[in-house]
């Protein structure tokens, strides 16, 4: 399921264009993606990967970016 979701996210194909070799159908993969998104699986996975890379000293913070999607502006700041 994870491979199917990553394929759709990186290839630009639609859920219905998901090749059958991935196993689940496109609608099934989309449904699971939606469920995992609501359960904050992607946020948790992102944090785990960052923690693992950080513990190995493999993070290059000179190439990081902060955007408004991840950082809330407090008190209506600009």
C-alpha positions as CSV (number, residue, x, y, z in Angstrom):
1,X,0.0,0.0,0.0
2,X,2.8,2.4,0.9
3,X,4.6,1.8,-2.4
4,X,1.4,2.5,-4.3
5,X,0.8,5.7,-2.5
6,X,4.4,6.9,-3.0
7,X,4.1,6.0,-6.7
8,X,1.0,8.1,-7.2
9,X,2.6,11.0,-5.2
10,X,5.8,11.0,-7.2
11,X,4.7,10.0,-10.7
12,X,1.9,12.4,-11.2
13,X,-0.6,9.7,-12.2
14,X,-4.1,9.6,-10.9
15,X,-5.3,7.0,-8.4
16,X,-7.2,5.2,-11.2
17,X,-4.0,5.1,-13.3
18,X,-2.2,3.1,-10.6
19,X,-0.6,0.1,-12.3
20,X,-2.1,-3.3,-11.2
21,X,1.4,-4.5,-10.3
22,X,1.2,-2.6,-7.0
23,X,-1.6,-4.9,-5.8
24,X,-4.3,-2.6,-4.4
25,X,-6.7,-0.8,-6.8
26,X,-6.4,3.0,-7.1
27,X,-9.6,3.7,-5.2
28,X,-8.4,1.4,-2.4
29,X,-5.0,3.1,-2.2
30,X,-6.7,6.5,-2.2
31,X,-9.0,5.4,0.6
32,X,-6.1,4.2,2.7
33,X,-4.1,7.4,1.9
34,X,-7.1,9.4,3.2
35,X,-7.4,7.3,6.3
36,X,-3.7,7.6,7.0
37,X,-3.8,11.4,6.5
38,X,-6.6,11.8,9.0
39,X,-4.7,9.6,11.4
40,X,-1.6,11.8,11.0
41,X,0.5,8.9,9.8
42,X,2.5,11.1,7.4
43,X,3.4,13.5,10.2
44,X,4.5,10.7,12.4
45,X,6.5,9.0,9.7
46,X,8.2,12.4,8.8
47,X,9.2,12.9,12.4
48,X,10.6,9.3,12.7
49,X,12.7,9.7,9.6
50,X,14.0,13.1,10.8
51,X,14.8,11.6,14.2
52,X,16.6,8.6,12.6
53,X,18.7,10.8,10.3
54,X,19.5,13.2,13.1
55,X,20.7,10.4,15.3
56,X,23.1,9.3,12.5
57,X,24.3,12.9,11.9
58,X,22.9,12.8,8.4
59,X,20.8,15.9,8.4
60,X,22.0,19.0,6.6
61,X,20.1,21.8,8.2
62,X,21.7,24.3,5.7
63,X,19.2,23.0,3.1
64,X,16.0,23.2,5.2
65,X,13.0,25.4,4.6
66,X,10.2,26.5,6.9
67,X,6.8,27.3,5.4
68,X,3.4,28.3,6.7
69,X,2.1,24.8,6.2
70,X,4.1,23.6,9.1
71,X,4.6,26.8,11.2
72,X,1.6,28.6,12.6
73,X,1.7,32.4,12.8
74,X,0.8,33.3,16.4
75,X,-1.6,36.1,17.1
76,X,-2.3,36.8,13.5
77,X,1.4,37.6,12.6
78,X,2.5,38.1,9.1
